[in-house]
Amino acid sequence: MSVRILFFGYLVEKTGRSSMHINNHNLVSDSEGLKKFLYSEFPHLEGQIFKIAINRELINKKREINDGDEVALMPPYAGG
């Protein structure tokens, strides 16, 4: 099981990286598990506001994460 995680905006500064791979499905079987994993790896992320997209689709509730998925963590943004 491999999941690619992409960080954008100030989340790059908070984590010190723009991407990472997780190779253990037990850690990230769903979006809630992913958050717990990320908060344990990067404690300063807890309390930060960000959206999660799985395979380029924004999610608003708990969702399963599968082998090969690409997950993006994006801070709030405004456009014009």
N, C-alpha and C positions, 0 to 999 in steps of 0.2 A: 504494500500500500504506500503510495506516494502522493502527497498533496503539496502543491506549490502555493506559497503565500506571498502576495505582493503588498508592499507598504507604499503609501503615497503621502505627499504633503509633509506636515510636521511629524507624522508617524515615522518617517524615515529618520528624523533627528532623534525621536524618542527611543527607537530600537537600534539605531546605528547601522541599519541595513535597508536595502530596497526590496529584498526578497529572501526567502528561505524555503527549504523543503522539510516536510515532516514525513518520516518513513514508517511511522507506527500508527496503524489505524485505530488502535485502542485509545489513543490520546485524543483523536479528533473525529469521532464517528458522526458528530453533528455540530452545528454552529455554536451551541452552548458549550460543548466540550472544547471546541476551538478557543473560545474566549477564556475559559479556565486555564487552558494550556498557555495561552499568550500572557495572561496575567501572572502566571507562575514564572515564566521565562523573562518577562519584562514588567516587573511590578509597577513601574511608573506609568504604564498604560491604563491601569485601573483608574476609573473616574474620567478618562478622556472620552470625548464624543467622536464616534466614527460609525460609518455605515459599512456593511459587509455585502460583497457581491460574490456569488458563486457562479463560475463560468459566465461572467459578464452580466449576470442578472441580479439586481439588488434584491435583498431579502429583508423582510420585516418581522419574521417570526422564526422559530427554531426550524432548522432544515438539515436533512441528512447530507453528509459529505462523503463522496465516493472516491475510490482509487482513481488517480489521474485528474481530479478536479483542480481548478485554479481558483483560489480565493483571493479577493482584493479587499484591503482595508483602506477606506477612504475617509478623510476628515470632512467636515461640513464645507461646502463650497457654494459660491454664488456666481451666477453667470450673467452675461449681458448680451 
